[in-house]
Amino acid sequence: MTDRITRLVLYAEAGIGHLWRLDREPAPHLWVGALEGSAYATVARPGRAQRPDPGPAHGPARPR
């Protein structure tokens, strides 16, 4: 079982909208994906003249 594939499927099923993944082979690089339908599409590969959009921030609500 490949974590790289299995994790993408599980995250997509859970509806996680954005995913950042650090791949170590063939050389270390960051991959950024956005959920489109039931699969992730490449949004950016940082370090190639563009900065990725991290998507919406998720965190605790701030008190009013």
MIGU-432420 format. One record per residue (C-alpha): residue in one letter; x, y, z. Coordinates in steps of 0.25 Angstrom, whole numbers, padded with zeros to 4 digits, always signed. Layout:
REM residues N
AXYZ/...
END
This chain:
REM residues 64
M+0000+0000+0000/T+0006+0013-0004/D+0003+0025+0006/R+0005+0035-0005/I-0008+0029-0012/T-0016+0024+0000/R-0015+0037+0007/L-0020+0045-0005/V-0032+0036-0006/L-0035+0037+0009/Y-0033+0052+0009/A-0042+0054-0003/E-0053+0045+0003/A-0052+0054+0015/G-0054+0066+0007/I-0041+0073+0011/G-0040+0084+0001/H-0025+0087+0000/L-0013+0078+0002/W+0002+0081+0003/R+0012+0069+0001/L+0027+0069+0002/D+0032+0058-0008/R+0046+0054-0005/E+0049+0046-0018/P+0055+0048-0028/A+0059+0061-0022/P+0052+0068-0010/H+0040+0077-0015/L+0027+0082-0010/W+0014+0079-0017/V+0001+0087-0014/G-0012+0081-0019/A-0027+0086-0018/L-0039+0076-0018/E-0046+0077-0031/G-0058+0067-0030/S-0053+0054-0024/A-0038+0056-0028/Y-0027+0066-0025/A-0021+0075-0036/T-0008+0082-0036/V-0009+0096-0032/A+0006+0099-0031/R+0020+0094-0029/P+0027+0105-0021/G+0041+0109-0025/R+0037+0110-0039/A+0034+0125-0040/Q+0021+0125-0032/R+0016+0124-0018/P+0004+0115-0015/D-0009+0119-0010/P-0010+0112+0004/G-0025+0112+0003/P-0034+0116+0014/A-0029+0116+0028/H-0035+0107+0038/G-0033+0110+0053/P-0041+0113+0065/A-0051+0123+0065/R-0047+0136+0071/P-0055+0141+0083/R-0063+0154+0080/
END
